[in-house]
Amino acid sequence: QRFQGRVLLILSGDDLTAAEFRNLVDSSPDWQQQLRQPRVRVDELKQANHTFSRREWREQVERWTINWVRE
């Protein structure tokens, strides 16, 4: 809540840690409010695992990151 900079969250769909984070957000109005802020961007690669082990997944993460940095 105190950090006012831009935030990029990239979640993988086939990932227990990301699922736990989504569950936290679903149960927390404070988290939901934070993620709705215009300075926060959330991208999810539904088929990817925790380490984005496939080349195409890593390349997608790279594109999202480059685009976010350039905004």
Backbone as XML, in Angstrom:
<?xml version="1.0"?>
<chain id="A" units="angstrom">
  <residue number="1" name="GLN">
    <atom name="N" x="0.820" y="-1.196" z="0.000"/>
    <atom name="CA" x="0.000" y="0.000" z="0.000"/>
    <atom name="C" x="0.864" y="1.261" z="0.000"/>
  </residue>
  <residue number="2" name="ARG">
    <atom name="N" x="2.001" y="1.192" z="0.628"/>
    <atom name="CA" x="2.864" y="2.369" z="0.676"/>
    <atom name="C" x="3.634" y="2.582" z="-0.612"/>
  </residue>
  <residue number="3" name="PHE">
    <atom name="N" x="3.977" y="1.498" z="-1.294"/>
    <atom name="CA" x="4.732" y="1.609" z="-2.540"/>
    <atom name="C" x="3.830" y="2.195" z="-3.616"/>
  </residue>
  <residue number="4" name="GLN">
    <atom name="N" x="4.244" y="3.276" z="-4.213"/>
    <atom name="CA" x="3.420" y="3.955" z="-5.208"/>
    <atom name="C" x="3.968" y="3.831" z="-6.627"/>
  </residue>
  <residue number="5" name="GLY">
    <atom name="N" x="4.995" y="3.013" z="-6.800"/>
    <atom name="CA" x="5.558" y="2.803" z="-8.127"/>
    <atom name="C" x="4.730" y="1.819" z="-8.938"/>
  </residue>
  <residue number="6" name="ARG">
    <atom name="N" x="5.146" y="1.630" z="-10.161"/>
    <atom name="CA" x="4.472" y="0.679" z="-11.045"/>
    <atom name="C" x="4.827" y="-0.748" z="-10.653"/>
  </residue>
  <residue number="7" name="VAL">
    <atom name="N" x="3.885" y="-1.655" z="-10.878"/>
    <atom name="CA" x="4.074" y="-3.056" z="-10.504"/>
    <atom name="C" x="3.643" y="-3.940" z="-11.669"/>
  </residue>
  <residue number="8" name="LEU">
    <atom name="N" x="4.456" y="-4.920" z="-11.980"/>
    <atom name="CA" x="4.110" y="-5.941" z="-12.962"/>
    <atom name="C" x="4.130" y="-7.290" z="-12.247"/>
  </residue>
  <residue number="9" name="LEU">
    <atom name="N" x="3.004" y="-7.982" z="-12.251"/>
    <atom name="CA" x="2.920" y="-9.339" z="-11.716"/>
    <atom name="C" x="2.684" y="-10.280" z="-12.880"/>
  </residue>
  <residue number="10" name="ILE">
    <atom name="N" x="3.514" y="-11.298" z="-12.979"/>
    <atom name="CA" x="3.328" y="-12.316" z="-14.010"/>
    <atom name="C" x="3.105" y="-13.636" z="-13.294"/>
  </residue>
  <residue number="11" name="LEU">
    <atom name="N" x="1.945" y="-14.211" z="-13.538"/>
    <atom name="CA" x="1.569" y="-15.461" z="-12.886"/>
    <atom name="C" x="1.513" y="-16.588" z="-13.901"/>
  </residue>
  <residue number="12" name="SER">
    <atom name="N" x="1.871" y="-17.764" z="-13.439"/>
    <atom name="CA" x="1.718" y="-18.956" z="-14.272"/>
    <atom name="C" x="0.486" y="-19.707" z="-13.802"/>
  </residue>
  <residue number="13" name="GLY">
    <atom name="N" x="-0.216" y="-20.330" z="-14.725"/>
    <atom name="CA" x="-1.469" y="-20.997" z="-14.402"/>
    <atom name="C" x="-1.290" y="-22.354" z="-13.761"/>
  </residue>
  <residue number="14" name="ASP">
    <atom name="N" x="-0.248" y="-23.067" z="-14.119"/>
    <atom name="CA" x="-0.006" y="-24.415" z="-13.604"/>
    <atom name="C" x="1.047" y="-24.325" z="-12.501"/>
  </residue>
  <residue number="15" name="ASP">
    <atom name="N" x="0.678" y="-23.671" z="-11.387"/>
    <atom name="CA" x="1.663" y="-23.312" z="-10.377"/>
    <atom name="C" x="0.974" y="-23.171" z="-9.028"/>
  </residue>
  <residue number="16" name="LEU">
    <atom name="N" x="1.368" y="-23.964" z="-8.072"/>
    <atom name="CA" x="0.761" y="-23.931" z="-6.748"/>
    <atom name="C" x="0.974" y="-22.581" z="-6.065"/>
  </residue>
  <residue number="17" name="THR">
    <atom name="N" x="2.147" y="-22.000" z="-6.206"/>
    <atom name="CA" x="2.417" y="-20.708" z="-5.576"/>
    <atom name="C" x="1.520" y="-19.621" z="-6.150"/>
  </residue>
  <residue number="18" name="ALA">
    <atom name="N" x="1.372" y="-19.596" z="-7.460"/>
    <atom name="CA" x="0.482" y="-18.614" z="-8.091"/>
    <atom name="C" x="-0.965" y="-18.860" z="-7.678"/>
  </residue>
  <residue number="19" name="ALA">
    <atom name="N" x="-1.369" y="-20.116" z="-7.559"/>
    <atom name="CA" x="-2.732" y="-20.444" z="-7.123"/>
    <atom name="C" x="-2.972" y="-19.951" z="-5.698"/>
  </residue>
  <residue number="20" name="GLU">
    <atom name="N" x="-1.981" y="-20.120" z="-4.839"/>
    <atom name="CA" x="-2.106" y="-19.620" z="-3.473"/>
    <atom name="C" x="-2.229" y="-18.103" z="-3.462"/>
  </residue>
  <residue number="21" name="PHE">
    <atom name="N" x="-1.478" y="-17.426" z="-4.308"/>
    <atom name="CA" x="-1.577" y="-15.970" z="-4.396"/>
    <atom name="C" x="-2.966" y="-15.562" z="-4.870"/>
  </residue>
  <residue number="22" name="ARG">
    <atom name="N" x="-3.479" y="-16.236" z="-5.911"/>
    <atom name="CA" x="-4.823" y="-15.916" z="-6.405"/>
    <atom name="C" x="-5.864" y="-16.141" z="-5.311"/>
  </residue>
  <residue number="23" name="ASN">
    <atom name="N" x="-5.719" y="-17.213" z="-4.525"/>
    <atom name="CA" x="-6.647" y="-17.466" z="-3.420"/>
    <atom name="C" x="-6.587" y="-16.354" z="-2.380"/>
  </residue>
  <residue number="24" name="LEU">
    <atom name="N" x="-5.392" y="-15.885" z="-2.081"/>
    <atom name="CA" x="-5.236" y="-14.768" z="-1.154"/>
    <atom name="C" x="-5.966" y="-13.533" z="-1.677"/>
  </residue>
  <residue number="25" name="VAL">
    <atom name="N" x="-5.737" y="-13.215" z="-2.948"/>
    <atom name="CA" x="-6.379" y="-12.048" z="-3.551"/>
    <atom name="C" x="-7.901" y="-12.202" z="-3.511"/>
  </residue>
  <residue number="26" name="ASP">
    <atom name="N" x="-8.395" y="-13.392" z="-3.852"/>
    <atom name="CA" x="-9.840" y="-13.622" z="-3.859"/>
    <atom name="C" x="-10.471" y="-13.410" z="-2.490"/>
  </residue>
  <residue number="27" name="SER">
    <atom name="N" x="-9.713" y="-13.654" z="-1.431"/>
    <atom name="CA" x="-10.264" y="-13.542" z="-0.081"/>
    <atom name="C" x="-9.927" y="-12.222" z="0.609"/>
  </residue>
  <residue number="28" name="SER">
    <atom name="N" x="-9.264" y="-11.316" z="-0.095"/>
    <atom name="CA" x="-8.800" y="-10.082" z="0.538"/>
    <atom name="C" x="-9.231" y="-8.841" z="-0.237"/>
  </residue>
  <residue number="29" name="PRO">
    <atom name="N" x="-10.196" y="-8.096" z="0.284"/>
    <atom name="CA" x="-10.576" y="-6.838" z="-0.374"/>
    <atom name="C" x="-9.403" y="-5.864" z="-0.519"/>
  </residue>
  <residue number="30" name="ASP">
    <atom name="N" x="-8.486" y="-5.872" z="0.450"/>
    <atom name="CA" x="-7.322" y="-4.976" z="0.352"/>
    <atom name="C" x="-6.450" y="-5.330" z="-0.855"/>
  </residue>
  <residue number="31" name="TRP">
    <atom name="N" x="-6.177" y="-6.621" z="-1.043"/>
    <atom name="CA" x="-5.391" y="-7.049" z="-2.203"/>
    <atom name="C" x="-6.140" y="-6.741" z="-3.493"/>
  </residue>
  <residue number="32" name="GLN">
    <atom name="N" x="-7.422" y="-6.996" z="-3.514"/>
    <atom name="CA" x="-8.219" y="-6.725" z="-4.717"/>
    <atom name="C" x="-8.134" y="-5.250" z="-5.082"/>
  </residue>
  <residue number="33" name="GLN">
    <atom name="N" x="-8.234" y="-4.401" z="-4.081"/>
    <atom name="CA" x="-8.137" y="-2.960" z="-4.331"/>
    <atom name="C" x="-6.756" y="-2.587" z="-4.878"/>
  </residue>
  <residue number="34" name="GLN">
    <atom name="N" x="-5.713" y="-3.156" z="-4.313"/>
    <atom name="CA" x="-4.366" y="-2.854" z="-4.783"/>
    <atom name="C" x="-4.174" y="-3.290" z="-6.239"/>
  </residue>
  <residue number="35" name="LEU">
    <atom name="N" x="-4.689" y="-4.460" z="-6.588"/>
    <atom name="CA" x="-4.496" y="-4.963" z="-7.953"/>
    <atom name="C" x="-5.346" y="-4.224" z="-8.978"/>
  </residue>
  <residue number="36" name="ARG">
    <atom name="N" x="-6.340" y="-3.473" z="-8.529"/>
    <atom name="CA" x="-7.152" y="-2.666" z="-9.449"/>
    <atom name="C" x="-6.524" y="-1.307" z="-9.744"/>
  </residue>
  <residue number="37" name="GLN">
    <atom name="N" x="-5.465" y="-0.981" z="-9.059"/>
    <atom name="CA" x="-4.818" y="0.314" z="-9.269"/>
    <atom name="C" x="-4.269" y="0.393" z="-10.701"/>
  </residue>
  <residue number="38" name="PRO">
    <atom name="N" x="-4.381" y="1.557" z="-11.348"/>
    <atom name="CA" x="-3.873" y="1.686" z="-12.718"/>
    <atom name="C" x="-2.374" y="1.443" z="-12.837"/>
  </residue>
  <residue number="39" name="ARG">
    <atom name="N" x="-1.644" y="1.600" z="-11.766"/>
    <atom name="CA" x="-0.191" y="1.401" z="-11.798"/>
    <atom name="C" x="0.202" y="-0.063" z="-11.694"/>
  </residue>
  <residue number="40" name="VAL">
    <atom name="N" x="-0.786" y="-0.946" z="-11.488"/>
    <atom name="CA" x="-0.526" y="-2.380" z="-11.336"/>
    <atom name="C" x="-1.005" y="-3.122" z="-12.579"/>
  </residue>
  <residue number="41" name="ARG">
    <atom name="N" x="-0.150" y="-3.951" z="-13.103"/>
    <atom name="CA" x="-0.507" y="-4.789" z="-14.252"/>
    <atom name="C" x="-0.284" y="-6.248" z="-13.857"/>
  </residue>
  <residue number="42" name="VAL">
    <atom name="N" x="-1.284" y="-7.077" z="-14.165"/>
    <atom name="CA" x="-1.196" y="-8.508" z="-13.878"/>
    <atom name="C" x="-1.374" y="-9.257" z="-15.195"/>
  </residue>
  <residue number="43" name="ASP">
    <atom name="N" x="-0.394" y="-10.060" z="-15.552"/>
    <atom name="CA" x="-0.475" y="-10.929" z="-16.720"/>
    <atom name="C" x="-0.388" y="-12.362" z="-16.242"/>
  </residue>
  <residue number="44" name="GLU">
    <atom name="N" x="-1.140" y="-13.234" z="-16.891"/>
    <atom name="CA" x="-1.117" y="-14.646" z="-16.511"/>
    <atom name="C" x="-0.957" y="-15.512" z="-17.749"/>
  </residue>
  <residue number="45" name="LEU">
    <atom name="N" x="-0.022" y="-16.413" z="-17.665"/>
    <atom name="CA" x="0.204" y="-17.394" z="-18.723"/>
    <atom name="C" x="-0.363" y="-18.715" z="-18.203"/>
  </residue>
  <residue number="46" name="LYS">
    <atom name="N" x="-1.601" y="-18.971" z="-18.569"/>
    <atom name="CA" x="-2.379" y="-20.046" z="-17.947"/>
    <atom name="C" x="-1.754" y="-21.427" z="-18.062"/>
  </residue>
  <residue number="47" name="GLN">
    <atom name="N" x="-1.117" y="-21.741" z="-19.163"/>
    <atom name="CA" x="-0.582" y="-23.092" z="-19.334"/>
    <atom name="C" x="0.807" y="-23.270" z="-18.737"/>
  </residue>
  <residue number="48" name="ALA">
    <atom name="N" x="1.456" y="-22.195" z="-18.333"/>
    <atom name="CA" x="2.850" y="-22.263" z="-17.881"/>
    <atom name="C" x="2.978" y="-22.798" z="-16.460"/>
  </residue>
  <residue number="49" name="ASN">
    <atom name="N" x="4.144" y="-23.406" z="-16.203"/>
    <atom name="CA" x="4.451" y="-23.860" z="-14.853"/>
    <atom name="C" x="5.238" y="-22.775" z="-14.109"/>
  </residue>
  <residue number="50" name="HIS">
    <atom name="N" x="5.610" y="-23.091" z="-12.877"/>
    <atom name="CA" x="6.240" y="-22.111" z="-11.985"/>
    <atom name="C" x="7.528" y="-21.521" z="-12.566"/>
  </residue>
  <residue number="51" name="THR">
    <atom name="N" x="8.284" y="-22.314" z="-13.277"/>
    <atom name="CA" x="9.573" y="-21.847" z="-13.800"/>
    <atom name="C" x="9.502" y="-21.386" z="-15.255"/>
  </residue>
  <residue number="52" name="PHE">
    <atom name="N" x="8.295" y="-21.382" z="-15.841"/>
    <atom name="CA" x="8.156" y="-21.016" z="-17.258"/>
    <atom name="C" x="9.181" y="-21.797" z="-18.075"/>
  </residue>
  <residue number="53" name="SER">
    <atom name="N" x="9.130" y="-23.119" z="-17.926"/>
    <atom name="CA" x="10.199" y="-23.978" z="-18.440"/>
    <atom name="C" x="10.244" y="-24.110" z="-19.964"/>
  </residue>
  <residue number="54" name="ARG">
    <atom name="N" x="9.179" y="-23.790" z="-20.641"/>
    <atom name="CA" x="9.222" y="-23.851" z="-22.109"/>
    <atom name="C" x="9.708" y="-22.532" z="-22.692"/>
  </residue>
  <residue number="55" name="ARG">
    <atom name="N" x="10.405" y="-22.651" z="-23.793"/>
    <atom name="CA" x="10.947" y="-21.457" z="-24.451"/>
    <atom name="C" x="9.852" y="-20.444" z="-24.780"/>
  </residue>
  <residue number="56" name="GLU">
    <atom name="N" x="8.729" y="-20.895" z="-25.320"/>
    <atom name="CA" x="7.661" y="-19.961" z="-25.699"/>
    <atom name="C" x="7.088" y="-19.237" z="-24.488"/>
  </residue>
  <residue number="57" name="TRP">
    <atom name="N" x="7.072" y="-19.892" z="-23.342"/>
    <atom name="CA" x="6.589" y="-19.237" z="-22.120"/>
    <atom name="C" x="7.572" y="-18.153" z="-21.676"/>
  </residue>
  <residue number="58" name="ARG">
    <atom name="N" x="8.849" y="-18.480" z="-21.704"/>
    <atom name="CA" x="9.864" y="-17.487" z="-21.314"/>
    <atom name="C" x="9.862" y="-16.303" z="-22.282"/>
  </residue>
  <residue number="59" name="GLU">
    <atom name="N" x="9.663" y="-16.589" z="-23.563"/>
    <atom name="CA" x="9.619" y="-15.504" z="-24.544"/>
    <atom name="C" x="8.409" y="-14.604" z="-24.319"/>
  </residue>
  <residue number="60" name="GLN">
    <atom name="N" x="7.281" y="-15.180" z="-23.914"/>
    <atom name="CA" x="6.105" y="-14.364" z="-23.617"/>
    <atom name="C" x="6.358" y="-13.480" z="-22.402"/>
  </residue>
  <residue number="61" name="VAL">
    <atom name="N" x="6.944" y="-14.053" z="-21.374"/>
    <atom name="CA" x="7.295" y="-13.270" z="-20.182"/>
    <atom name="C" x="8.243" y="-12.127" z="-20.571"/>
  </residue>
  <residue number="62" name="GLU">
    <atom name="N" x="9.184" y="-12.418" z="-21.439"/>
    <atom name="CA" x="10.112" y="-11.396" z="-21.917"/>
    <atom name="C" x="9.373" y="-10.272" z="-22.633"/>
  </residue>
  <residue number="63" name="ARG">
    <atom name="N" x="8.442" y="-10.617" z="-23.511"/>
    <atom name="CA" x="7.683" y="-9.590" z="-24.246"/>
    <atom name="C" x="6.855" y="-8.737" z="-23.279"/>
  </residue>
  <residue number="64" name="TRP">
    <atom name="N" x="6.164" y="-9.388" z="-22.340"/>
    <atom name="CA" x="5.373" y="-8.621" z="-21.371"/>
    <atom name="C" x="6.256" y="-7.671" z="-20.576"/>
  </residue>
  <residue number="65" name="THR">
    <atom name="N" x="7.423" y="-8.149" z="-20.172"/>
    <atom name="CA" x="8.328" y="-7.333" z="-19.370"/>
    <atom name="C" x="8.861" y="-6.158" z="-20.178"/>
  </residue>
  <residue number="66" name="ILE">
    <atom name="N" x="9.274" y="-6.397" z="-21.399"/>
    <atom name="CA" x="9.785" y="-5.322" z="-22.251"/>
    <atom name="C" x="8.697" y="-4.273" z="-22.478"/>
  </residue>
  <residue number="67" name="ASN">
    <atom name="N" x="7.492" y="-4.710" z="-22.791"/>
    <atom name="CA" x="6.395" y="-3.769" z="-23.007"/>
    <atom name="C" x="6.097" y="-2.955" z="-21.760"/>
  </residue>
  <residue number="68" name="TRP">
    <atom name="N" x="6.143" y="-3.606" z="-20.609"/>
    <atom name="CA" x="5.865" y="-2.914" z="-19.345"/>
    <atom name="C" x="6.938" y="-1.861" z="-19.059"/>
  </residue>
  <residue number="69" name="VAL">
    <atom name="N" x="8.197" y="-2.202" z="-19.292"/>
    <atom name="CA" x="9.283" y="-1.265" z="-19.052"/>
    <atom name="C" x="9.163" y="-0.064" z="-19.989"/>
  </residue>
  <residue number="70" name="ARG">
    <atom name="N" x="8.717" y="-0.288" z="-21.209"/>
    <atom name="CA" x="8.613" y="0.778" z="-22.195"/>
    <atom name="C" x="7.404" y="1.687" z="-21.980"/>
  </residue>
  <residue number="71" name="GLU">
    <atom name="N" x="6.442" y="1.258" z="-21.205"/>
    <atom name="CA" x="5.234" y="2.081" z="-20.987"/>
    <atom name="C" x="5.555" y="3.347" z="-20.245"/>
  </residue>
</chain>
